[in-house]
Amino acid sequence: MKVVLDSSVLIAASISRAGVCAELLEDVLTHHELVMSDFIAGELGRKLTDKFNFPEREVRQLRRFLARMATTVEPADLPPDVCRDPGDIPVRGTAVAAGASILVTVDKDLLALGEFQGIVIIRPGEFWQRTTG
């Protein structure tokens, strides 16, 4: 199954290195196809560096690792009125371009949709309920 993890989930996995998001990333890498875009990778790098003071070297290593492990797509062009938050458009565009089944996020604007063009939008904790049930 193709799965998109937004930057907030990837950040949580990187910071905690244990817990729900870290386990989720490991599960997706092991049993599914992780799909990313340069937009999500860029947002991940910026936030880890600027907000969480991650060393640039670690951020580069993480981005290289994810580039090797994930399929990278160019986000689909979506109309500007498709989201309350225009910053979420490339995340949804990534999922659409990938033909993803699931978008995992903690973003309230994205979660409020529940589904978009057949892509289920869920919280990290809901992932196993959807994929093992």
Chimera marker file (.cmm) of the C-alpha trace (Angstrom):
<marker_set name="trace">
<marker id="1" x="0.000" y="0.000" z="0.000" r="1" g="1" b="0" radius="0.5"/>
<marker id="2" x="1.256" y="3.505" z="-0.803" r="1" g="1" b="0" radius="0.5"/>
<marker id="3" x="1.432" y="5.711" z="2.283" r="1" g="1" b="0" radius="0.5"/>
<marker id="4" x="2.289" y="9.404" z="2.650" r="1" g="1" b="0" radius="0.5"/>
<marker id="5" x="3.538" y="10.586" z="6.051" r="1" g="1" b="0" radius="0.5"/>
<marker id="6" x="3.434" y="14.348" z="6.371" r="1" g="1" b="0" radius="0.5"/>
<marker id="7" x="6.373" y="16.252" z="7.831" r="1" g="1" b="0" radius="0.5"/>
<marker id="8" x="4.822" y="16.432" z="11.315" r="1" g="1" b="0" radius="0.5"/>
<marker id="9" x="4.757" y="12.631" z="11.548" r="1" g="1" b="0" radius="0.5"/>
<marker id="10" x="8.319" y="12.360" z="10.215" r="1" g="1" b="0" radius="0.5"/>
<marker id="11" x="9.460" y="15.020" z="12.689" r="1" g="1" b="0" radius="0.5"/>
<marker id="12" x="7.872" y="13.159" z="15.605" r="1" g="1" b="0" radius="0.5"/>
<marker id="13" x="9.536" y="9.929" z="14.433" r="1" g="1" b="0" radius="0.5"/>
<marker id="14" x="12.903" y="11.701" z="14.207" r="1" g="1" b="0" radius="0.5"/>
<marker id="15" x="12.687" y="13.442" z="17.555" r="1" g="1" b="0" radius="0.5"/>
<marker id="16" x="11.402" y="10.588" z="19.685" r="1" g="1" b="0" radius="0.5"/>
<marker id="17" x="13.011" y="7.679" z="17.816" r="1" g="1" b="0" radius="0.5"/>
<marker id="18" x="10.524" y="5.639" z="19.809" r="1" g="1" b="0" radius="0.5"/>
<marker id="19" x="6.800" y="5.871" z="20.198" r="1" g="1" b="0" radius="0.5"/>
<marker id="20" x="3.898" y="5.762" z="17.793" r="1" g="1" b="0" radius="0.5"/>
<marker id="21" x="5.386" y="7.817" z="14.942" r="1" g="1" b="0" radius="0.5"/>
<marker id="22" x="8.755" y="6.053" z="14.999" r="1" g="1" b="0" radius="0.5"/>
<marker id="23" x="7.023" y="2.661" z="14.978" r="1" g="1" b="0" radius="0.5"/>
<marker id="24" x="4.723" y="3.859" z="12.218" r="1" g="1" b="0" radius="0.5"/>
<marker id="25" x="7.656" y="4.928" z="10.039" r="1" g="1" b="0" radius="0.5"/>
<marker id="26" x="9.356" y="1.592" z="10.605" r="1" g="1" b="0" radius="0.5"/>
<marker id="27" x="6.166" y="-0.302" z="9.737" r="1" g="1" b="0" radius="0.5"/>
<marker id="28" x="5.613" y="1.706" z="6.563" r="1" g="1" b="0" radius="0.5"/>
<marker id="29" x="9.230" y="1.204" z="5.466" r="1" g="1" b="0" radius="0.5"/>
<marker id="30" x="9.000" y="-2.533" z="6.159" r="1" g="1" b="0" radius="0.5"/>
<marker id="31" x="5.526" y="-3.432" z="4.916" r="1" g="1" b="0" radius="0.5"/>
<marker id="32" x="4.310" y="-0.640" z="2.632" r="1" g="1" b="0" radius="0.5"/>
<marker id="33" x="5.579" y="1.917" z="0.144" r="1" g="1" b="0" radius="0.5"/>
<marker id="34" x="6.508" y="5.275" z="1.658" r="1" g="1" b="0" radius="0.5"/>
<marker id="35" x="5.871" y="8.117" z="-0.765" r="1" g="1" b="0" radius="0.5"/>
<marker id="36" x="7.405" y="11.557" z="-0.331" r="1" g="1" b="0" radius="0.5"/>
<marker id="37" x="7.900" y="14.753" z="-2.274" r="1" g="1" b="0" radius="0.5"/>
<marker id="38" x="10.652" y="17.342" z="-2.224" r="1" g="1" b="0" radius="0.5"/>
<marker id="39" x="8.103" y="19.628" z="-0.556" r="1" g="1" b="0" radius="0.5"/>
<marker id="40" x="7.628" y="17.265" z="2.414" r="1" g="1" b="0" radius="0.5"/>
<marker id="41" x="11.384" y="16.579" z="2.651" r="1" g="1" b="0" radius="0.5"/>
<marker id="42" x="12.113" y="20.314" z="2.571" r="1" g="1" b="0" radius="0.5"/>
<marker id="43" x="9.541" y="21.058" z="5.251" r="1" g="1" b="0" radius="0.5"/>
<marker id="44" x="10.979" y="18.252" z="7.381" r="1" g="1" b="0" radius="0.5"/>
<marker id="45" x="14.500" y="19.643" z="7.049" r="1" g="1" b="0" radius="0.5"/>
<marker id="46" x="13.498" y="23.243" z="7.763" r="1" g="1" b="0" radius="0.5"/>
<marker id="47" x="11.464" y="22.403" z="10.844" r="1" g="1" b="0" radius="0.5"/>
<marker id="48" x="14.042" y="20.029" z="12.311" r="1" g="1" b="0" radius="0.5"/>
<marker id="49" x="16.753" y="22.651" z="11.855" r="1" g="1" b="0" radius="0.5"/>
<marker id="50" x="14.851" y="25.815" z="12.732" r="1" g="1" b="0" radius="0.5"/>
<marker id="51" x="12.370" y="24.648" z="15.394" r="1" g="1" b="0" radius="0.5"/>
<marker id="52" x="14.168" y="21.728" z="16.975" r="1" g="1" b="0" radius="0.5"/>
<marker id="53" x="17.821" y="22.730" z="16.487" r="1" g="1" b="0" radius="0.5"/>
<marker id="54" x="18.786" y="19.456" z="14.839" r="1" g="1" b="0" radius="0.5"/>
<marker id="55" x="22.348" y="19.534" z="13.516" r="1" g="1" b="0" radius="0.5"/>
<marker id="56" x="22.418" y="20.120" z="9.753" r="1" g="1" b="0" radius="0.5"/>
<marker id="57" x="24.527" y="16.979" z="9.301" r="1" g="1" b="0" radius="0.5"/>
<marker id="58" x="21.827" y="14.803" z="10.927" r="1" g="1" b="0" radius="0.5"/>
<marker id="59" x="19.130" y="16.445" z="8.831" r="1" g="1" b="0" radius="0.5"/>
<marker id="60" x="21.105" y="15.747" z="5.635" r="1" g="1" b="0" radius="0.5"/>
<marker id="61" x="21.598" y="12.113" z="6.690" r="1" g="1" b="0" radius="0.5"/>
<marker id="62" x="17.888" y="11.711" z="7.411" r="1" g="1" b="0" radius="0.5"/>
<marker id="63" x="16.909" y="13.261" z="4.080" r="1" g="1" b="0" radius="0.5"/>
<marker id="64" x="19.356" y="10.988" z="2.209" r="1" g="1" b="0" radius="0.5"/>
<marker id="65" x="17.978" y="7.958" z="4.055" r="1" g="1" b="0" radius="0.5"/>
<marker id="66" x="14.376" y="8.872" z="3.232" r="1" g="1" b="0" radius="0.5"/>
<marker id="67" x="15.303" y="9.592" z="-0.403" r="1" g="1" b="0" radius="0.5"/>
<marker id="68" x="16.733" y="6.053" z="-0.660" r="1" g="1" b="0" radius="0.5"/>
<marker id="69" x="13.823" y="4.391" z="1.110" r="1" g="1" b="0" radius="0.5"/>
<marker id="70" x="10.861" y="6.315" z="-0.306" r="1" g="1" b="0" radius="0.5"/>
<marker id="71" x="9.386" y="6.834" z="-3.713" r="1" g="1" b="0" radius="0.5"/>
<marker id="72" x="9.564" y="10.542" z="-4.517" r="1" g="1" b="0" radius="0.5"/>
<marker id="73" x="6.836" y="12.194" z="-6.582" r="1" g="1" b="0" radius="0.5"/>
<marker id="74" x="6.110" y="15.721" z="-7.756" r="1" g="1" b="0" radius="0.5"/>
<marker id="75" x="2.925" y="16.948" z="-6.020" r="1" g="1" b="0" radius="0.5"/>
<marker id="76" x="-0.116" y="17.135" z="-8.295" r="1" g="1" b="0" radius="0.5"/>
<marker id="77" x="-1.399" y="20.616" z="-9.034" r="1" g="1" b="0" radius="0.5"/>
<marker id="78" x="-4.542" y="21.181" z="-7.022" r="1" g="1" b="0" radius="0.5"/>
<marker id="79" x="-6.809" y="24.230" z="-7.011" r="1" g="1" b="0" radius="0.5"/>
<marker id="80" x="-5.991" y="26.836" z="-4.342" r="1" g="1" b="0" radius="0.5"/>
<marker id="81" x="-9.438" y="26.535" z="-2.748" r="1" g="1" b="0" radius="0.5"/>
<marker id="82" x="-9.012" y="22.825" z="-2.014" r="1" g="1" b="0" radius="0.5"/>
<marker id="83" x="-7.671" y="23.529" z="1.531" r="1" g="1" b="0" radius="0.5"/>
<marker id="84" x="-8.283" y="25.936" z="4.357" r="1" g="1" b="0" radius="0.5"/>
<marker id="85" x="-4.498" y="26.116" z="4.754" r="1" g="1" b="0" radius="0.5"/>
<marker id="86" x="-2.707" y="26.701" z="1.432" r="1" g="1" b="0" radius="0.5"/>
<marker id="87" x="0.426" y="25.141" z="2.970" r="1" g="1" b="0" radius="0.5"/>
<marker id="88" x="-1.375" y="21.788" z="2.963" r="1" g="1" b="0" radius="0.5"/>
<marker id="89" x="-1.974" y="21.762" z="-0.806" r="1" g="1" b="0" radius="0.5"/>
<marker id="90" x="1.429" y="20.219" z="-1.695" r="1" g="1" b="0" radius="0.5"/>
<marker id="91" x="0.963" y="17.526" z="0.972" r="1" g="1" b="0" radius="0.5"/>
<marker id="92" x="-2.388" y="16.541" z="-0.514" r="1" g="1" b="0" radius="0.5"/>
<marker id="93" x="-0.872" y="16.922" z="-3.972" r="1" g="1" b="0" radius="0.5"/>
<marker id="94" x="1.834" y="14.426" z="-2.991" r="1" g="1" b="0" radius="0.5"/>
<marker id="95" x="-0.763" y="11.873" z="-1.950" r="1" g="1" b="0" radius="0.5"/>
<marker id="96" x="-2.780" y="12.408" z="-5.146" r="1" g="1" b="0" radius="0.5"/>
<marker id="97" x="0.275" y="12.175" z="-7.424" r="1" g="1" b="0" radius="0.5"/>
<marker id="98" x="1.379" y="8.978" z="-5.684" r="1" g="1" b="0" radius="0.5"/>
<marker id="99" x="-2.011" y="7.322" z="-5.882" r="1" g="1" b="0" radius="0.5"/>
<marker id="100" x="-1.641" y="6.821" z="-2.131" r="1" g="1" b="0" radius="0.5"/>
<marker id="101" x="-4.196" y="4.909" z="-0.105" r="1" g="1" b="0" radius="0.5"/>
<marker id="102" x="-3.456" y="6.704" z="3.162" r="1" g="1" b="0" radius="0.5"/>
<marker id="103" x="-2.136" y="10.090" z="4.268" r="1" g="1" b="0" radius="0.5"/>
<marker id="104" x="-0.993" y="10.066" z="7.898" r="1" g="1" b="0" radius="0.5"/>
<marker id="105" x="-0.910" y="13.428" z="9.652" r="1" g="1" b="0" radius="0.5"/>
<marker id="106" x="-1.613" y="15.319" z="12.847" r="1" g="1" b="0" radius="0.5"/>
<marker id="107" x="-2.627" y="18.468" z="10.925" r="1" g="1" b="0" radius="0.5"/>
<marker id="108" x="-6.149" y="19.421" z="12.028" r="1" g="1" b="0" radius="0.5"/>
<marker id="109" x="-7.091" y="20.976" z="8.677" r="1" g="1" b="0" radius="0.5"/>
<marker id="110" x="-6.158" y="17.802" z="6.823" r="1" g="1" b="0" radius="0.5"/>
<marker id="111" x="-7.747" y="15.512" z="9.402" r="1" g="1" b="0" radius="0.5"/>
<marker id="112" x="-11.003" y="17.485" z="9.198" r="1" g="1" b="0" radius="0.5"/>
<marker id="113" x="-11.399" y="16.190" z="5.638" r="1" g="1" b="0" radius="0.5"/>
<marker id="114" x="-11.212" y="12.521" z="6.596" r="1" g="1" b="0" radius="0.5"/>
<marker id="115" x="-10.805" y="11.618" z="2.920" r="1" g="1" b="0" radius="0.5"/>
<marker id="116" x="-9.752" y="13.325" z="-0.291" r="1" g="1" b="0" radius="0.5"/>
<marker id="117" x="-10.067" y="11.798" z="-3.767" r="1" g="1" b="0" radius="0.5"/>
<marker id="118" x="-10.216" y="8.306" z="-2.267" r="1" g="1" b="0" radius="0.5"/>
<marker id="119" x="-7.221" y="8.873" z="0.023" r="1" g="1" b="0" radius="0.5"/>
<marker id="120" x="-7.977" y="8.223" z="3.696" r="1" g="1" b="0" radius="0.5"/>
<marker id="121" x="-6.539" y="10.930" z="5.986" r="1" g="1" b="0" radius="0.5"/>
<marker id="122" x="-5.837" y="9.629" z="9.483" r="1" g="1" b="0" radius="0.5"/>
<marker id="123" x="-3.842" y="10.177" z="12.674" r="1" g="1" b="0" radius="0.5"/>
<marker id="124" x="-0.754" y="8.048" z="13.353" r="1" g="1" b="0" radius="0.5"/>
<marker id="125" x="-2.526" y="5.979" z="16.020" r="1" g="1" b="0" radius="0.5"/>
<marker id="126" x="-5.300" y="5.034" z="13.587" r="1" g="1" b="0" radius="0.5"/>
<marker id="127" x="-2.886" y="3.593" z="11.040" r="1" g="1" b="0" radius="0.5"/>
<marker id="128" x="-2.753" y="0.071" z="12.495" r="1" g="1" b="0" radius="0.5"/>
<marker id="129" x="-6.530" y="-0.098" z="12.904" r="1" g="1" b="0" radius="0.5"/>
<marker id="130" x="-6.872" y="0.598" z="9.174" r="1" g="1" b="0" radius="0.5"/>
<marker id="131" x="-4.071" y="-1.613" z="7.951" r="1" g="1" b="0" radius="0.5"/>
<marker id="132" x="-4.425" y="-4.675" z="10.175" r="1" g="1" b="0" radius="0.5"/>
<marker id="133" x="-8.181" y="-4.819" z="10.624" r="1" g="1" b="0" radius="0.5"/>
<link id1="1" id2="2" r="1" g="1" b="0" radius="0.2"/>
<link id1="2" id2="3" r="1" g="1" b="0" radius="0.2"/>
<link id1="3" id2="4" r="1" g="1" b="0" radius="0.2"/>
<link id1="4" id2="5" r="1" g="1" b="0" radius="0.2"/>
<link id1="5" id2="6" r="1" g="1" b="0" radius="0.2"/>
<link id1="6" id2="7" r="1" g="1" b="0" radius="0.2"/>
<link id1="7" id2="8" r="1" g="1" b="0" radius="0.2"/>
<link id1="8" id2="9" r="1" g="1" b="0" radius="0.2"/>
<link id1="9" id2="10" r="1" g="1" b="0" radius="0.2"/>
<link id1="10" id2="11" r="1" g="1" b="0" radius="0.2"/>
<link id1="11" id2="12" r="1" g="1" b="0" radius="0.2"/>
<link id1="12" id2="13" r="1" g="1" b="0" radius="0.2"/>
<link id1="13" id2="14" r="1" g="1" b="0" radius="0.2"/>
<link id1="14" id2="15" r="1" g="1" b="0" radius="0.2"/>
<link id1="15" id2="16" r="1" g="1" b="0" radius="0.2"/>
<link id1="16" id2="17" r="1" g="1" b="0" radius="0.2"/>
<link id1="17" id2="18" r="1" g="1" b="0" radius="0.2"/>
<link id1="18" id2="19" r="1" g="1" b="0" radius="0.2"/>
<link id1="19" id2="20" r="1" g="1" b="0" radius="0.2"/>
<link id1="20" id2="21" r="1" g="1" b="0" radius="0.2"/>
<link id1="21" id2="22" r="1" g="1" b="0" radius="0.2"/>
<link id1="22" id2="23" r="1" g="1" b="0" radius="0.2"/>
<link id1="23" id2="24" r="1" g="1" b="0" radius="0.2"/>
<link id1="24" id2="25" r="1" g="1" b="0" radius="0.2"/>
<link id1="25" id2="26" r="1" g="1" b="0" radius="0.2"/>
<link id1="26" id2="27" r="1" g="1" b="0" radius="0.2"/>
<link id1="27" id2="28" r="1" g="1" b="0" radius="0.2"/>
<link id1="28" id2="29" r="1" g="1" b="0" radius="0.2"/>
<link id1="29" id2="30" r="1" g="1" b="0" radius="0.2"/>
<link id1="30" id2="31" r="1" g="1" b="0" radius="0.2"/>
<link id1="31" id2="32" r="1" g="1" b="0" radius="0.2"/>
<link id1="32" id2="33" r="1" g="1" b="0" radius="0.2"/>
<link id1="33" id2="34" r="1" g="1" b="0" radius="0.2"/>
<link id1="34" id2="35" r="1" g="1" b="0" radius="0.2"/>
<link id1="35" id2="36" r="1" g="1" b="0" radius="0.2"/>
<link id1="36" id2="37" r="1" g="1" b="0" radius="0.2"/>
<link id1="37" id2="38" r="1" g="1" b="0" radius="0.2"/>
<link id1="38" id2="39" r="1" g="1" b="0" radius="0.2"/>
<link id1="39" id2="40" r="1" g="1" b="0" radius="0.2"/>
<link id1="40" id2="41" r="1" g="1" b="0" radius="0.2"/>
<link id1="41" id2="42" r="1" g="1" b="0" radius="0.2"/>
<link id1="42" id2="43" r="1" g="1" b="0" radius="0.2"/>
<link id1="43" id2="44" r="1" g="1" b="0" radius="0.2"/>
<link id1="44" id2="45" r="1" g="1" b="0" radius="0.2"/>
<link id1="45" id2="46" r="1" g="1" b="0" radius="0.2"/>
<link id1="46" id2="47" r="1" g="1" b="0" radius="0.2"/>
<link id1="47" id2="48" r="1" g="1" b="0" radius="0.2"/>
<link id1="48" id2="49" r="1" g="1" b="0" radius="0.2"/>
<link id1="49" id2="50" r="1" g="1" b="0" radius="0.2"/>
<link id1="50" id2="51" r="1" g="1" b="0" radius="0.2"/>
<link id1="51" id2="52" r="1" g="1" b="0" radius="0.2"/>
<link id1="52" id2="53" r="1" g="1" b="0" radius="0.2"/>
<link id1="53" id2="54" r="1" g="1" b="0" radius="0.2"/>
<link id1="54" id2="55" r="1" g="1" b="0" radius="0.2"/>
<link id1="55" id2="56" r="1" g="1" b="0" radius="0.2"/>
<link id1="56" id2="57" r="1" g="1" b="0" radius="0.2"/>
<link id1="57" id2="58" r="1" g="1" b="0" radius="0.2"/>
<link id1="58" id2="59" r="1" g="1" b="0" radius="0.2"/>
<link id1="59" id2="60" r="1" g="1" b="0" radius="0.2"/>
<link id1="60" id2="61" r="1" g="1" b="0" radius="0.2"/>
<link id1="61" id2="62" r="1" g="1" b="0" radius="0.2"/>
<link id1="62" id2="63" r="1" g="1" b="0" radius="0.2"/>
<link id1="63" id2="64" r="1" g="1" b="0" radius="0.2"/>
<link id1="64" id2="65" r="1" g="1" b="0" radius="0.2"/>
<link id1="65" id2="66" r="1" g="1" b="0" radius="0.2"/>
<link id1="66" id2="67" r="1" g="1" b="0" radius="0.2"/>
<link id1="67" id2="68" r="1" g="1" b="0" radius="0.2"/>
<link id1="68" id2="69" r="1" g="1" b="0" radius="0.2"/>
<link id1="69" id2="70" r="1" g="1" b="0" radius="0.2"/>
<link id1="70" id2="71" r="1" g="1" b="0" radius="0.2"/>
<link id1="71" id2="72" r="1" g="1" b="0" radius="0.2"/>
<link id1="72" id2="73" r="1" g="1" b="0" radius="0.2"/>
<link id1="73" id2="74" r="1" g="1" b="0" radius="0.2"/>
<link id1="74" id2="75" r="1" g="1" b="0" radius="0.2"/>
<link id1="75" id2="76" r="1" g="1" b="0" radius="0.2"/>
<link id1="76" id2="77" r="1" g="1" b="0" radius="0.2"/>
<link id1="77" id2="78" r="1" g="1" b="0" radius="0.2"/>
<link id1="78" id2="79" r="1" g="1" b="0" radius="0.2"/>
<link id1="79" id2="80" r="1" g="1" b="0" radius="0.2"/>
<link id1="80" id2="81" r="1" g="1" b="0" radius="0.2"/>
<link id1="81" id2="82" r="1" g="1" b="0" radius="0.2"/>
<link id1="82" id2="83" r="1" g="1" b="0" radius="0.2"/>
<link id1="83" id2="84" r="1" g="1" b="0" radius="0.2"/>
<link id1="84" id2="85" r="1" g="1" b="0" radius="0.2"/>
<link id1="85" id2="86" r="1" g="1" b="0" radius="0.2"/>
<link id1="86" id2="87" r="1" g="1" b="0" radius="0.2"/>
<link id1="87" id2="88" r="1" g="1" b="0" radius="0.2"/>
<link id1="88" id2="89" r="1" g="1" b="0" radius="0.2"/>
<link id1="89" id2="90" r="1" g="1" b="0" radius="0.2"/>
<link id1="90" id2="91" r="1" g="1" b="0" radius="0.2"/>
<link id1="91" id2="92" r="1" g="1" b="0" radius="0.2"/>
<link id1="92" id2="93" r="1" g="1" b="0" radius="0.2"/>
<link id1="93" id2="94" r="1" g="1" b="0" radius="0.2"/>
<link id1="94" id2="95" r="1" g="1" b="0" radius="0.2"/>
<link id1="95" id2="96" r="1" g="1" b="0" radius="0.2"/>
<link id1="96" id2="97" r="1" g="1" b="0" radius="0.2"/>
<link id1="97" id2="98" r="1" g="1" b="0" radius="0.2"/>
<link id1="98" id2="99" r="1" g="1" b="0" radius="0.2"/>
<link id1="99" id2="100" r="1" g="1" b="0" radius="0.2"/>
<link id1="100" id2="101" r="1" g="1" b="0" radius="0.2"/>
<link id1="101" id2="102" r="1" g="1" b="0" radius="0.2"/>
<link id1="102" id2="103" r="1" g="1" b="0" radius="0.2"/>
<link id1="103" id2="104" r="1" g="1" b="0" radius="0.2"/>
<link id1="104" id2="105" r="1" g="1" b="0" radius="0.2"/>
<link id1="105" id2="106" r="1" g="1" b="0" radius="0.2"/>
<link id1="106" id2="107" r="1" g="1" b="0" radius="0.2"/>
<link id1="107" id2="108" r="1" g="1" b="0" radius="0.2"/>
<link id1="108" id2="109" r="1" g="1" b="0" radius="0.2"/>
<link id1="109" id2="110" r="1" g="1" b="0" radius="0.2"/>
<link id1="110" id2="111" r="1" g="1" b="0" radius="0.2"/>
<link id1="111" id2="112" r="1" g="1" b="0" radius="0.2"/>
<link id1="112" id2="113" r="1" g="1" b="0" radius="0.2"/>
<link id1="113" id2="114" r="1" g="1" b="0" radius="0.2"/>
<link id1="114" id2="115" r="1" g="1" b="0" radius="0.2"/>
<link id1="115" id2="116" r="1" g="1" b="0" radius="0.2"/>
<link id1="116" id2="117" r="1" g="1" b="0" radius="0.2"/>
<link id1="117" id2="118" r="1" g="1" b="0" radius="0.2"/>
<link id1="118" id2="119" r="1" g="1" b="0" radius="0.2"/>
<link id1="119" id2="120" r="1" g="1" b="0" radius="0.2"/>
<link id1="120" id2="121" r="1" g="1" b="0" radius="0.2"/>
<link id1="121" id2="122" r="1" g="1" b="0" radius="0.2"/>
<link id1="122" id2="123" r="1" g="1" b="0" radius="0.2"/>
<link id1="123" id2="124" r="1" g="1" b="0" radius="0.2"/>
<link id1="124" id2="125" r="1" g="1" b="0" radius="0.2"/>
<link id1="125" id2="126" r="1" g="1" b="0" radius="0.2"/>
<link id1="126" id2="127" r="1" g="1" b="0" radius="0.2"/>
<link id1="127" id2="128" r="1" g="1" b="0" radius="0.2"/>
<link id1="128" id2="129" r="1" g="1" b="0" radius="0.2"/>
<link id1="129" id2="130" r="1" g="1" b="0" radius="0.2"/>
<link id1="130" id2="131" r="1" g="1" b="0" radius="0.2"/>
<link id1="131" id2="132" r="1" g="1" b="0" radius="0.2"/>
<link id1="132" id2="133" r="1" g="1" b="0" radius="0.2"/>
</marker_set>
